[in-house]
Amino acid sequence: MATEARDEEELRGPEAADGGRAAGGVKILFATLPAQGHFNPLTGVALHLLASGHDVRWYAGPVYQPKVDALGIPSLSYRWATEITGENLNDLYPERGQLKGPKRISFDAEKFFVANVRNHYRDIAAIRDDFPFEVAFCDAALYAAKLVAEKLEVPVFSFAVAPAPYVGVAGLPPPFFGLQPATTIAGRLRERVARTLGNSTMKRAVLRYNEVLEAEGLPAIPRDGLLRVPLECAERVFLVGSPGLEYPQLQLPSNAEFIGPLKPAKRDLPFSSPVPDGVLDPKSTVVVVSQGTVDNDDPGKLIVPTLTALADGPPVIVATTGGKNTQELRTRFKSPNVVIEDFIDYDDLFPHADAFVTNGGFGSVLAGLRHGIPVVCAGTREGKNDDNARIGYHRLGVDLRTERPSARQIRAALQKVLADKQISGNVARIRTELEAYRPYEIIDKRLAELAARA
């Protein structure tokens, strides 16, 4: 069974704010895209800084404001921007559902990442009139950060909450295609084709972004420059994860550093179920399966084939649905070794798990690895193929390289990760590497350095 290497003190919600703001604290604005994978990792950081005496506030839309308020952090609302989330993206843009591959990448780059940039900036500039924040903490996908840094002249600390797509680095494959570093002539040719295609998919987003920059009196970025913006505009780029999860060819620029995993703030979640007794039995082999909180409308992609593969045991299989199709799945899968819940806190569940089946969301993958669990991943969209390609490259599990694996594929992959000593050794090594980081200490140090120069 996977066990915890050490207990970590958790920052909790409103209680963390009781100490107020100490003298000498810094005024900090948090701003992230409205997506769980972008928002959640920064919640623990925000509460740490609040408890350390800084004046912390969070710019958020109507869906995410209650999440911020529940943490005891003052929220500052959208005025001009539209809150585009993974849940409402297809409702706002019904045509997206018909797009696949590069066309969907191009659409998402324009609509999800760039379309709101000017209104995000207008909101944040207006916020600064009332709250003169001295530094902005943003996830790396918030492209308004460039305007905050260059127009408002406010330093930006950027958090890369997924593998960093450092385009142009020799030996690294282009992002969004799930490629590993090429070792053959054919592989290098495939990389060149993918890079050309990738630049083409970014064209509309770059054109729209440059329109915003021009309107704000800033120089345009080059056609292949969109993915470099978060790095080039930031005072500091914090890479969530560790070097052992990246390709060895990666060369970090001077303003970037790994900080290890970022644990979301611990919150009292009334909808979270307790860990079932069968999972707590030390004799049980436990497999967890999840499709995350966004791409979970259709459980037939991953949850159903996993339950089908294991419904006859002997492993205990725990499916967390994110609140979608839970009762229907319970009706269909009634075996005593099957547990189906809306949500179980991973920090409670993963210490008892032996394998994790996931569509490859970076936060979920990282949570599994920091608990010492090998991963079976199956996802090809929204950059998940890049996460999963790294799992396969470093032999931290099995990358099934498909959006819809069969029950037979999942069963074979689980048999492999549960028996392969090399995989278990690699996972243990990465776990040790992740545990060696003290992310809050790194962030505190960089913030103190910034304050000392002010």
Secondary structure, DSSP 4 states (H G I P E B T S, - for coil): ----SS--PPP-SGGGGTT-PPTTPPEEEEE--SSHHHHHHHHHHHHHHHHTT-EEEEEE-TTTHHHHHHTT--EEE-SS-----TTTHHHH-GGGGG--HHHHHHHHIIIIIITTHHHHHHHHHHHHHHS--SEEEEETT-TTHHHHHHTS---EEEEE-S----TT-TTPPPTTS-PPPP-SHHHHHHHHHHHHHHHHHTHHHHHHHHHHHHHTT-PPPPTT-GGGHHHHH-SEEEEEB-GGGS-TT----TTEEEEE--PPPP---TTPPPPPHHHH-TT--EEEEE--SSS-S-GGGTHHHHHHHHTT-SSEEEEE-TTSSHHHHHHH---TTEEEES---HHHHGGG-SEEEE---HHHHHHHHHTT--EEE---STTHHHHHHHHHHTTSEEE--SSS--HHHHHHHHHHHHH-HHHHHHHHHHHHHHHT--HHHHHHHHHHHHHHH-
